[in-house]
Amino acid sequence: MTYELDSNAVANFLSDNPHFFEEHSELLSRVKLTSPLAGRAVSLQERQMEVLREKIKLHELRLAELLRIAEENDAITQKFLQWTRSLLLARNDVDMPHTLISGLQSIFSVPQATLRIWGVAEDYAHTWFAAEVSEDAKIFCNGLTAPYCGANQDFEAASWLEDAASVQSIAMLPLRIGGAPEAFGLLVLGSADPQRFTADMATDYLSKIGETASAAMACLLD
């Protein structure tokens, strides 16, 4: 009686008998496979080498990508430290908002940036950052549990920017003390580039910027 083995049965047999080719080494030179790289028949050993080289190439590409991401993250971290240092060096409280905004523009290359704070102490009521904000904008800000990034949909906050008409994408970072449910301000970043702030972008560093800005601006509250 003749038994027909399917490919799965052969594969299972070889998997269960790893020493098969050691016992029948002459088969290694006789088995021929079609190489997708060379476009010709090659021995099993040559095919194994091709597969191994391809795996090494993929690992190298993945490693290069990880190194690129690490370098980008390190560059952002250095910028974040530089920006934080500038806040610590601000001469007085009233200088802090200007230092914060100018640092974001120069260090992080943000085209436009501004902020609004409500509930400030009387000494700061006349300042630009304490300008009037509508109740709707405050409600919107309170509803933000993370930075908003995306297209500018005629947000009131966009009108606070110097060249509001050119803003195509926007990032809005709520300012809060700790885990307070209500925000006391809003940090706004804008760009004429529609792809600068997108809905699918990572917001980890923006969240850190918002947290740091919140801590720095808390001293201005009543």
KOLLUMKOL-383206 format. One line per field, with one value per residue (C-alpha): chain; y, x, z. Coordinates in Angstrom, 2 decimals. Each point is the difference from the previous one (the first is absolute). Example, Ala and Ser with C-alpha at 12.3 -4.5 7.8 and 13.67 -1.06 7.14 Angstrom:
REM KOLLUMKOL-383206
kette = [A, A] $
py = [-4.50, 3.44] $
px = [12.30, 1.37] $
pz = [7.80, -0.66] $
REM end
This chain:
REM KOLLUMKOL-383206
kette = [A, A, A, A, A, A, A, A, A, A, A, A, A, A, A, A, A, A, A, A, A, A, A, A, A, A, A, A, A, A, A, A, A, A, A, A, A, A, A, A, A, A, A, A, A, A, A, A, A, A, A, A, A, A, A, A, A, A, A, A, A, A, A, A, A, A, A, A, A, A, A, A, A, A, A, A, A, A, A, A, A, A, A, A, A, A, A, A, A, A, A, A, A, A, A, A, A, A, A, A, A, A, A, A, A, A, A, A, A, A, A, A, A, A, A, A, A, A, A, A, A, A, A, A, A, A, A, A, A, A, A, A, A, A, A, A, A, A, A, A, A, A, A, A, A, A, A, A, A, A, A, A, A, A, A, A, A, A, A, A, A, A, A, A, A, A, A, A, A, A, A, A, A, A, A, A, A, A, A, A, A, A, A, A, A, A, A, A, A, A, A, A, A, A, A, A, A, A, A, A, A, A, A, A, A, A, A, A, A, A, A, A, A, A, A, A, A, A, A, A, A, A] $
py = [0.00, 3.47, 2.90, 3.56, 2.62, 3.56, 2.96, 0.50, -3.57, 0.40, 3.30, -1.57, -2.96, 2.27, 2.14, -3.08, -1.40, 2.88, -2.43, -1.32, 2.02, -0.86, -3.66, 0.60, 2.85, -0.99, 1.28, 3.58, 0.29, -1.81, 2.03, 2.96, 3.02, 2.97, 3.15, 3.14, 2.07, -1.76, -1.12, -3.49, -3.35, -0.09, -2.59, -0.14, 1.34, 2.99, 0.69, -0.11, 2.54, 2.27, -0.21, 0.72, 3.00, 1.36, -0.33, 1.79, 2.78, 0.44, 0.10, 2.63, 2.14, -0.31, 0.90, 3.05, 1.10, -0.41, 2.01, 2.75, 0.15, 0.04, 2.89, 1.95, -0.60, 1.07, 3.20, 0.79, -0.74, 2.41, 2.70, -0.66, 0.38, 3.23, 1.38, -1.00, 1.62, 3.28, -0.05, -0.52, 2.96, 2.41, 3.09, 0.44, -1.45, 2.46, -0.92, -3.70, -0.12, 1.87, -2.25, -3.06, 1.07, 1.32, -3.18, -2.21, 2.03, 0.18, -3.34, -2.22, 2.04, 0.50, 2.65, 1.54, -0.40, 1.78, -0.69, 1.26, -0.28, 0.75, 0.56, 1.85, 2.13, 3.66, 1.06, -1.82, 0.88, 2.58, -2.34, -1.48, -3.57, 0.95, 1.35, -0.91, -3.57, -1.07, -2.50, -2.34, -0.06, -0.74, -2.85, -1.39, 0.21, -1.76, -2.84, -0.61, -2.88, -0.06, 2.42, 0.58, -0.26, 0.38, 2.33, 3.51, -0.08, 3.72, -0.47, 3.10, -0.82, 0.28, 3.64, 0.73, -0.74, 2.87, -1.15, -1.91, 0.01, -2.14, -2.73, -3.34, -2.36, 0.60, -1.55, 1.03, -0.97, 0.48, 1.44, -1.65, -0.26, -3.68, -2.09, 2.82, -0.46, 3.67, 1.67, 3.47, 0.72, -1.15, -0.17, 0.31, -0.98, 0.70, -0.60, 0.76, -3.57, -2.31, -2.92, 1.68, -0.96, -2.99, -2.05, -3.18, 1.45, -1.12, 2.48, -1.27, 2.96, 2.48, -1.35, 0.55, 3.54, 0.60, -1.35, 2.11, 3.11, -0.59, -0.21, 3.15, 2.06, -1.02, 2.82, 2.55, -1.19, 1.85] $
px = [0.00, 1.30, -0.48, -0.12, 1.43, -1.20, 2.29, -1.23, 0.85, 3.50, 0.46, -1.14, 2.34, 3.02, -0.96, -0.22, 3.25, 2.54, 2.89, -1.46, 2.30, 3.00, -0.72, -0.70, 2.38, 0.18, -3.58, 1.05, 1.82, -2.73, -2.98, -0.56, -2.18, -1.00, 1.64, -2.20, 3.18, 2.22, -2.84, 1.45, 0.12, 2.34, 0.93, -1.74, 3.14, 0.13, -3.68, 0.55, 2.79, -2.28, -2.70, 2.55, 1.41, -3.52, -0.76, 3.24, -0.85, -3.46, 1.55, 2.50, -2.77, -2.02, 3.05, 0.66, -3.61, 0.24, 3.23, -1.66, -2.95, 2.38, 1.97, -3.21, -1.24, 3.36, -0.10, -3.51, 1.03, 2.93, -2.34, -2.44, 2.78, 1.18, -3.55, -0.56, 3.31, -1.14, -3.13, 2.07, 2.19, -2.93, 0.65, -3.49, -3.49, -1.31, 2.89, -0.85, -2.76, 2.13, 3.00, -2.21, -1.41, 3.22, 1.78, -2.53, 0.41, 3.80, 0.96, -2.75, -0.40, -3.73, -1.17, -2.62, -0.75, -1.97, -1.94, -2.86, -0.40, -3.16, -0.34, 3.32, 1.00, -0.99, 3.58, -0.14, -3.53, 1.26, 2.43, -0.36, -0.25, -2.97, -2.07, -3.69, -0.96, -3.58, -1.82, -0.29, 3.77, 0.41, -2.52, 1.82, 3.30, -1.43, -1.09, 3.54, 1.58, 2.97, 1.47, -2.21, 1.81, -1.57, -1.38, -1.00, -3.78, -0.41, 0.76, -0.24, 3.46, 1.43, -1.10, 2.37, 3.00, 1.78, -0.70, -3.23, -1.07, 2.97, -0.50, -0.82, 0.86, -0.12, 0.96, -1.81, 1.37, -2.18, 1.71, -0.96, 1.28, 0.67, -3.06, -2.51, -3.12, -0.09, 2.72, 1.32, 1.45, 0.73, 3.28, -0.48, 2.45, -0.77, 1.51, -0.76, 1.08, -3.08, 2.28, 1.80, -2.68, -2.12, -2.65, 2.10, 3.26, 1.51, -0.65, 2.36, 2.37, -2.87, -1.52, 3.32, 0.16, -3.54, 0.83, 3.15, -1.79, -2.76, 2.51, 1.78, -3.19, -1.64, 1.85, -2.11, -3.32, -2.00] $
pz = [0.00, -0.89, 2.41, -1.28, 2.31, -0.21, 0.60, 3.56, 0.91, -1.44, 1.85, 3.26, -0.50, -0.59, 2.97, 2.23, -1.36, -0.03, -0.62, -3.25, -2.28, 2.16, -0.61, -3.71, -0.79, -3.68, -0.40, 0.75, -3.31, -1.93, 1.22, -2.30, 0.75, -2.11, 1.28, -0.17, 0.19, -2.51, -2.26, -0.38, 1.73, 3.00, 2.59, 3.35, 1.66, -2.35, 0.62, 3.75, -0.37, -2.04, 2.66, 2.72, -1.88, -0.51, 3.72, 0.87, -2.45, 1.58, 3.47, -1.14, -1.48, 3.22, 2.09, -2.20, 0.47, 3.79, 0.04, -2.03, 2.40, 2.99, -1.50, -0.67, 3.54, 1.42, -2.06, 1.25, 3.59, -0.29, -1.36, 2.84, 2.59, -1.65, 0.02, 3.65, 0.96, -1.58, 2.17, 3.15, -0.97, -0.55, 2.11, 1.36, -0.25, -2.59, -2.34, 0.18, -2.68, -2.54, 0.76, -0.38, -3.38, -1.49, 1.08, -1.77, -3.18, 0.00, 1.56, -1.47, -3.20, 0.55, -2.51, 2.29, 3.69, 2.69, 3.17, 2.10, 3.75, 1.95, 3.72, 0.20, 2.98, -0.15, -0.70, -3.35, -1.07, -2.54, -1.78, -3.51, 1.29, 2.20, -2.93, 0.01, -0.87, -0.75, 2.20, -2.99, -0.37, 3.71, -0.22, -3.03, 1.87, 3.07, -2.27, -1.25, 1.89, -2.41, -2.56, -3.02, -3.33, -3.40, -2.61, 1.01, -0.02, 0.69, 3.68, 2.14, 1.33, -3.53, -0.09, 2.88, -2.23, -1.72, -3.56, 0.61, -3.65, -1.04, 2.61, -1.64, 2.85, 3.72, 3.33, 3.19, 3.39, 3.10, 3.07, 3.29, 3.54, 0.56, -0.83, 0.47, -2.17, -0.98, -2.04, 0.81, -3.43, -3.53, -1.89, -3.76, -2.77, -3.64, -3.42, -3.64, -0.77, 0.12, 0.96, 2.91, 2.53, -1.02, 1.78, -0.18, 1.31, 3.31, 2.80, 2.72, -0.20, -0.45, 3.21, 1.79, -1.38, 1.26, 3.45, 0.25, -1.24, 2.56, 2.84, -1.20, -0.46, 3.30, 1.78, -1.94, 1.39, 2.64] $
REM end
